[in-house]
Amino acid sequence: MAVAQGSAPAIFDLKSASLSLVALLLQTTNLDALASELARRFDGTPDFFNNDPVVVDLAQVAGSAAGIDFPALIKLLRHYKMQPIGARAGSPQQMQSAVAAGLVDVPAEVARGTDTSADTSAPEAAPAAGTTMVLNRPLRSGQQIYARGGDLLVLAAVNFGAEVIADGHIHVYAPLRGKAIAGAKGNTEARIFSTCMEPELVAIAGTYRTTETPLPPEVVGKPAQIRLDGERLVFEALL
């Protein structure tokens, strides 16, 4: 049976869409150095990226004469659950190699999102979304919880060897003895709260402190908060 022209149902449609992208600011062409730094920062948080689309920003290495092995770079980023989809701001040769490897030449105004610098510095501030994850069970050694895009509220103990991560604040209404990483994607306004502050590691927006540096006596084992002042972690008693 013939269908009259113009009466067939639409098979697909095209609409503009906004996409939040992570921009990896590449500051070296040495992939071995990059692999070491990624391992240092993210091996302990395997779910930090959740197949996030990534644009490789080449602005800092555009003047380098050294070539970039883009297939190897793509494989490395995928190992950390990043999905490279494009590149930007590289030299003509670099962009040609990136496109040949399957990346898209992304205009600068398109790739706006969280910047994750591939060096030892903390990522730029990125405000967390207004969502909260609530956990009412204790965490044992080896367990990890990540409140992606918001705050984490824990109503039971975070034991030694456990890890709590949030893009926003972390509230632990019980002993905090494991690792607590707030502002995981660069929110410098994030804070860590606990009614019994005894962590083995705390971090806010990339600034870390471990048990190698003892907590101030006025906060250890007591209700306290941790906040970031510039590049320094500040510990304050709550009572």
Contacts in CASP RR format, 6 or more apart in sequence:
PFRMAT RR
TARGET T0000
AUTHOR 0000-0000-0000
METHOD contacts of the structure
MODEL  1
MAVAQGSAPAIFDLKSASLSLVALLLQTTNLDALASELARRFDGTPDFFN
NDPVVVDLAQVAGSAAGIDFPALIKLLRHYKMQPIGARAGSPQQMQSAVA
AGLVDVPAEVARGTDTSADTSAPEAAPAAGTTMVLNRPLRSGQQIYARGG
DLLVLAAVNFGAEVIADGHIHVYAPLRGKAIAGAKGNTEARIFSTCMEPE
LVAIAGTYRTTETPLPPEVVGKPAQIRLDGERLVFEALL
19 53 0 8 1.000
20 113 0 8 1.000
20 114 0 8 1.000
21 52 0 8 1.000
21 53 0 8 1.000
21 54 0 8 1.000
21 55 0 8 1.000
21 85 0 8 1.000
21 110 0 8 1.000
21 111 0 8 1.000
21 112 0 8 1.000
21 113 0 8 1.000
22 49 0 8 1.000
22 52 0 8 1.000
22 53 0 8 1.000
22 54 0 8 1.000
22 55 0 8 1.000
22 82 0 8 1.000
22 113 0 8 1.000
22 114 0 8 1.000
22 115 0 8 1.000
22 116 0 8 1.000
23 54 0 8 1.000
23 55 0 8 1.000
23 57 0 8 1.000
23 88 0 8 1.000
23 111 0 8 1.000
23 112 0 8 1.000
23 113 0 8 1.000
23 114 0 8 1.000
23 115 0 8 1.000
23 116 0 8 1.000
24 54 0 8 1.000
24 55 0 8 1.000
24 56 0 8 1.000
24 57 0 8 1.000
24 77 0 8 1.000
24 82 0 8 1.000
24 84 0 8 1.000
24 116 0 8 1.000
24 118 0 8 1.000
25 57 0 8 1.000
25 59 0 8 1.000
25 60 0 8 1.000
25 115 0 8 1.000
25 116 0 8 1.000
25 117 0 8 1.000
25 118 0 8 1.000
26 34 0 8 1.000
26 56 0 8 1.000
26 57 0 8 1.000
26 58 0 8 1.000
26 60 0 8 1.000
26 61 0 8 1.000
26 68 0 8 1.000
26 118 0 8 1.000
27 60 0 8 1.000
27 61 0 8 1.000
27 117 0 8 1.000
27 118 0 8 1.000
27 119 0 8 1.000
28 34 0 8 1.000
28 61 0 8 1.000
28 118 0 8 1.000
28 119 0 8 1.000
29 61 0 8 1.000
29 64 0 8 1.000
29 66 0 8 1.000
29 67 0 8 1.000
29 68 0 8 1.000
30 66 0 8 1.000
31 68 0 8 1.000
31 69 0 8 1.000
31 72 0 8 1.000
31 73 0 8 1.000
31 76 0 8 1.000
34 73 0 8 1.000
34 76 0 8 1.000
34 118 0 8 1.000
35 76 0 8 1.000
37 118 0 8 1.000
37 119 0 8 1.000
37 120 0 8 1.000
38 76 0 8 1.000
38 80 0 8 1.000
38 118 0 8 1.000
42 48 0 8 1.000
42 49 0 8 1.000
42 80 0 8 1.000
44 163 0 8 1.000
45 144 0 8 1.000
45 146 0 8 1.000
45 163 0 8 1.000
45 165 0 8 1.000
45 181 0 8 1.000
45 184 0 8 1.000
46 81 0 8 1.000
46 144 0 8 1.000
47 81 0 8 1.000
47 144 0 8 1.000
47 146 0 8 1.000
47 165 0 8 1.000
48 80 0 8 1.000
48 81 0 8 1.000
48 146 0 8 1.000
48 165 0 8 1.000
48 184 0 8 1.000
49 80 0 8 1.000
49 81 0 8 1.000
49 82 0 8 1.000
50 81 0 8 1.000
50 148 0 8 1.000
51 81 0 8 1.000
51 82 0 8 1.000
51 83 0 8 1.000
52 81 0 8 1.000
52 82 0 8 1.000
52 83 0 8 1.000
53 83 0 8 1.000
53 85 0 8 1.000
54 77 0 8 1.000
54 82 0 8 1.000
54 83 0 8 1.000
54 84 0 8 1.000
54 85 0 8 1.000
54 86 0 8 1.000
55 84 0 8 1.000
55 85 0 8 1.000
55 86 0 8 1.000
55 87 0 8 1.000
55 88 0 8 1.000
55 106 0 8 1.000
55 111 0 8 1.000
56 73 0 8 1.000
56 77 0 8 1.000
56 84 0 8 1.000
56 86 0 8 1.000
56 87 0 8 1.000
56 88 0 8 1.000
56 98 0 8 1.000
56 103 0 8 1.000
57 87 0 8 1.000
57 88 0 8 1.000
57 89 0 8 1.000
57 111 0 8 1.000
57 115 0 8 1.000
58 68 0 8 1.000
58 87 0 8 1.000
58 88 0 8 1.000
58 89 0 8 1.000
58 90 0 8 1.000
58 91 0 8 1.000
58 94 0 8 1.000
58 95 0 8 1.000
58 98 0 8 1.000
59 88 0 8 1.000
59 89 0 8 1.000
59 90 0 8 1.000
61 68 0 8 1.000
61 90 0 8 1.000
61 94 0 8 1.000
62 89 0 8 1.000
62 90 0 8 1.000
62 91 0 8 1.000
62 94 0 8 1.000
63 91 0 8 1.000
67 93 0 8 1.000
67 94 0 8 1.000
67 97 0 8 1.000
68 94 0 8 1.000
68 97 0 8 1.000
68 98 0 8 1.000
70 87 0 8 1.000
70 97 0 8 1.000
70 98 0 8 1.000
70 100 0 8 1.000
70 101 0 8 1.000
70 102 0 8 1.000
70 103 0 8 1.000
71 101 0 8 1.000
73 84 0 8 1.000
74 84 0 8 1.000
74 101 0 8 1.000
74 103 0 8 1.000
77 83 0 8 1.000
77 84 0 8 1.000
78 84 0 8 1.000
84 103 0 8 1.000
85 103 0 8 1.000
85 104 0 8 1.000
85 106 0 8 1.000
86 98 0 8 1.000
86 103 0 8 1.000
86 104 0 8 1.000
86 105 0 8 1.000
86 106 0 8 1.000
86 111 0 8 1.000
87 94 0 8 1.000
87 95 0 8 1.000
87 98 0 8 1.000
87 99 0 8 1.000
87 103 0 8 1.000
87 104 0 8 1.000
87 105 0 8 1.000
87 106 0 8 1.000
88 105 0 8 1.000
88 106 0 8 1.000
88 107 0 8 1.000
88 108 0 8 1.000
88 111 0 8 1.000
89 108 0 8 1.000
90 98 0 8 1.000
95 105 0 8 1.000
98 105 0 8 1.000
99 105 0 8 1.000
113 126 0 8 1.000
114 123 0 8 1.000
114 124 0 8 1.000
114 126 0 8 1.000
114 185 0 8 1.000
114 186 0 8 1.000
115 123 0 8 1.000
115 124 0 8 1.000
115 126 0 8 1.000
116 123 0 8 1.000
116 185 0 8 1.000
117 123 0 8 1.000
117 124 0 8 1.000
122 186 0 8 1.000
122 188 0 8 1.000
122 205 0 8 1.000
122 206 0 8 1.000
122 207 0 8 1.000
122 231 0 8 1.000
123 185 0 8 1.000
123 186 0 8 1.000
123 205 0 8 1.000
123 206 0 8 1.000
124 186 0 8 1.000
125 186 0 8 1.000
125 187 0 8 1.000
125 188 0 8 1.000
125 189 0 8 1.000
125 205 0 8 1.000
126 167 0 8 1.000
126 185 0 8 1.000
126 186 0 8 1.000
126 187 0 8 1.000
127 187 0 8 1.000
127 189 0 8 1.000
128 149 0 8 1.000
128 150 0 8 1.000
128 151 0 8 1.000
128 166 0 8 1.000
128 167 0 8 1.000
128 168 0 8 1.000
128 169 0 8 1.000
128 183 0 8 1.000
128 185 0 8 1.000
128 187 0 8 1.000
128 190 0 8 1.000
129 149 0 8 1.000
129 150 0 8 1.000
129 167 0 8 1.000
130 149 0 8 1.000
130 150 0 8 1.000
130 151 0 8 1.000
131 147 0 8 1.000
131 149 0 8 1.000
131 150 0 8 1.000
131 151 0 8 1.000
132 147 0 8 1.000
132 150 0 8 1.000
132 151 0 8 1.000
132 152 0 8 1.000
132 153 0 8 1.000
133 145 0 8 1.000
133 147 0 8 1.000
133 150 0 8 1.000
133 151 0 8 1.000
133 152 0 8 1.000
133 153 0 8 1.000
133 166 0 8 1.000
134 153 0 8 1.000
134 155 0 8 1.000
135 145 0 8 1.000
135 152 0 8 1.000
135 153 0 8 1.000
135 154 0 8 1.000
135 155 0 8 1.000
135 156 0 8 1.000
136 155 0 8 1.000
136 156 0 8 1.000
137 156 0 8 1.000
138 156 0 8 1.000
138 157 0 8 1.000
138 158 0 8 1.000
138 159 0 8 1.000
138 174 0 8 1.000
139 145 0 8 1.000
139 154 0 8 1.000
139 156 0 8 1.000
139 157 0 8 1.000
139 158 0 8 1.000
139 159 0 8 1.000
139 162 0 8 1.000
139 163 0 8 1.000
139 164 0 8 1.000
140 159 0 8 1.000
140 162 0 8 1.000
141 159 0 8 1.000
141 160 0 8 1.000
141 161 0 8 1.000
141 162 0 8 1.000
142 161 0 8 1.000
142 162 0 8 1.000
142 163 0 8 1.000
143 162 0 8 1.000
143 163 0 8 1.000
144 162 0 8 1.000
144 163 0 8 1.000
144 164 0 8 1.000
144 165 0 8 1.000
145 152 0 8 1.000
145 154 0 8 1.000
145 163 0 8 1.000
145 164 0 8 1.000
145 165 0 8 1.000
146 165 0 8 1.000
146 166 0 8 1.000
146 184 0 8 1.000
147 164 0 8 1.000
147 165 0 8 1.000
147 166 0 8 1.000
147 167 0 8 1.000
147 168 0 8 1.000
147 170 0 8 1.000
148 167 0 8 1.000
149 166 0 8 1.000
149 167 0 8 1.000
149 168 0 8 1.000
149 185 0 8 1.000
150 166 0 8 1.000
150 167 0 8 1.000
150 168 0 8 1.000
150 169 0 8 1.000
151 166 0 8 1.000
151 168 0 8 1.000
151 169 0 8 1.000
151 170 0 8 1.000
151 171 0 8 1.000
152 164 0 8 1.000
152 165 0 8 1.000
152 166 0 8 1.000
152 168 0 8 1.000
152 169 0 8 1.000
152 170 0 8 1.000
152 171 0 8 1.000
153 171 0 8 1.000
153 173 0 8 1.000
154 164 0 8 1.000
154 170 0 8 1.000
154 171 0 8 1.000
154 172 0 8 1.000
154 173 0 8 1.000
154 174 0 8 1.000
155 173 0 8 1.000
155 174 0 8 1.000
156 174 0 8 1.000
157 174 0 8 1.000
157 175 0 8 1.000
157 176 0 8 1.000
157 177 0 8 1.000
158 164 0 8 1.000
158 172 0 8 1.000
158 174 0 8 1.000
158 175 0 8 1.000
158 176 0 8 1.000
158 177 0 8 1.000
158 178 0 8 1.000
158 180 0 8 1.000
159 175 0 8 1.000
159 177 0 8 1.000
159 178 0 8 1.000
160 177 0 8 1.000
160 178 0 8 1.000
160 200 0 8 1.000
161 177 0 8 1.000
161 178 0 8 1.000
161 179 0 8 1.000
161 200 0 8 1.000
162 177 0 8 1.000
162 178 0 8 1.000
162 179 0 8 1.000
163 178 0 8 1.000
163 179 0 8 1.000
163 180 0 8 1.000
163 181 0 8 1.000
164 170 0 8 1.000
164 172 0 8 1.000
164 176 0 8 1.000
164 178 0 8 1.000
164 179 0 8 1.000
164 180 0 8 1.000
164 181 0 8 1.000
165 180 0 8 1.000
165 181 0 8 1.000
165 182 0 8 1.000
165 184 0 8 1.000
166 181 0 8 1.000
166 182 0 8 1.000
166 183 0 8 1.000
166 184 0 8 1.000
166 190 0 8 1.000
167 183 0 8 1.000
167 184 0 8 1.000
167 185 0 8 1.000
167 186 0 8 1.000
167 187 0 8 1.000
167 190 0 8 1.000
168 182 0 8 1.000
168 183 0 8 1.000
168 184 0 8 1.000
168 187 0 8 1.000
168 190 0 8 1.000
169 182 0 8 1.000
169 190 0 8 1.000
169 191 0 8 1.000
169 192 0 8 1.000
169 193 0 8 1.000
170 180 0 8 1.000
170 181 0 8 1.000
170 182 0 8 1.000
170 190 0 8 1.000
170 191 0 8 1.000
170 192 0 8 1.000
170 193 0 8 1.000
171 193 0 8 1.000
171 194 0 8 1.000
172 180 0 8 1.000
172 192 0 8 1.000
172 193 0 8 1.000
172 194 0 8 1.000
172 195 0 8 1.000
173 194 0 8 1.000
173 195 0 8 1.000
174 194 0 8 1.000
174 195 0 8 1.000
174 196 0 8 1.000
175 194 0 8 1.000
175 195 0 8 1.000
175 196 0 8 1.000
175 198 0 8 1.000
175 221 0 8 1.000
176 192 0 8 1.000
176 194 0 8 1.000
176 196 0 8 1.000
176 197 0 8 1.000
176 198 0 8 1.000
176 199 0 8 1.000
177 198 0 8 1.000
177 199 0 8 1.000
177 200 0 8 1.000
178 199 0 8 1.000
178 200 0 8 1.000
178 201 0 8 1.000
179 199 0 8 1.000
179 200 0 8 1.000
179 201 0 8 1.000
179 202 0 8 1.000
179 203 0 8 1.000
180 192 0 8 1.000
180 194 0 8 1.000
180 199 0 8 1.000
180 201 0 8 1.000
180 202 0 8 1.000
180 203 0 8 1.000
181 201 0 8 1.000
181 202 0 8 1.000
181 203 0 8 1.000
181 204 0 8 1.000
182 190 0 8 1.000
182 191 0 8 1.000
182 192 0 8 1.000
182 202 0 8 1.000
182 203 0 8 1.000
182 204 0 8 1.000
182 205 0 8 1.000
182 226 0 8 1.000
183 190 0 8 1.000
183 204 0 8 1.000
183 205 0 8 1.000
183 206 0 8 1.000
186 205 0 8 1.000
186 206 0 8 1.000
187 205 0 8 1.000
188 204 0 8 1.000
188 205 0 8 1.000
188 228 0 8 1.000
188 230 0 8 1.000
189 228 0 8 1.000
190 204 0 8 1.000
190 205 0 8 1.000
190 228 0 8 1.000
191 204 0 8 1.000
191 225 0 8 1.000
191 226 0 8 1.000
191 227 0 8 1.000
192 199 0 8 1.000
192 202 0 8 1.000
192 204 0 8 1.000
192 225 0 8 1.000
192 226 0 8 1.000
193 224 0 8 1.000
193 225 0 8 1.000
193 226 0 8 1.000
193 238 0 8 1.000
194 223 0 8 1.000
194 224 0 8 1.000
195 223 0 8 1.000
196 221 0 8 1.000
196 222 0 8 1.000
196 223 0 8 1.000
197 215 0 8 1.000
197 219 0 8 1.000
197 220 0 8 1.000
197 221 0 8 1.000
197 222 0 8 1.000
197 223 0 8 1.000
197 224 0 8 1.000
197 226 0 8 1.000
197 235 0 8 1.000
198 215 0 8 1.000
198 220 0 8 1.000
198 221 0 8 1.000
199 211 0 8 1.000
199 215 0 8 1.000
200 210 0 8 1.000
200 211 0 8 1.000
201 208 0 8 1.000
201 209 0 8 1.000
201 210 0 8 1.000
201 211 0 8 1.000
202 208 0 8 1.000
202 209 0 8 1.000
202 226 0 8 1.000
202 233 0 8 1.000
203 209 0 8 1.000
204 226 0 8 1.000
204 227 0 8 1.000
204 228 0 8 1.000
204 233 0 8 1.000
205 228 0 8 1.000
207 228 0 8 1.000
207 231 0 8 1.000
207 232 0 8 1.000
207 233 0 8 1.000
209 233 0 8 1.000
214 220 0 8 1.000
215 235 0 8 1.000
216 235 0 8 1.000
218 237 0 8 1.000
219 235 0 8 1.000
219 236 0 8 1.000
219 237 0 8 1.000
222 237 0 8 1.000
222 238 0 8 1.000
222 239 0 8 1.000
223 237 0 8 1.000
223 238 0 8 1.000
223 239 0 8 1.000
224 235 0 8 1.000
224 236 0 8 1.000
224 237 0 8 1.000
224 238 0 8 1.000
225 235 0 8 1.000
225 236 0 8 1.000
225 238 0 8 1.000
226 233 0 8 1.000
226 234 0 8 1.000
226 235 0 8 1.000
226 236 0 8 1.000
227 233 0 8 1.000
227 234 0 8 1.000
227 236 0 8 1.000
228 234 0 8 1.000
END
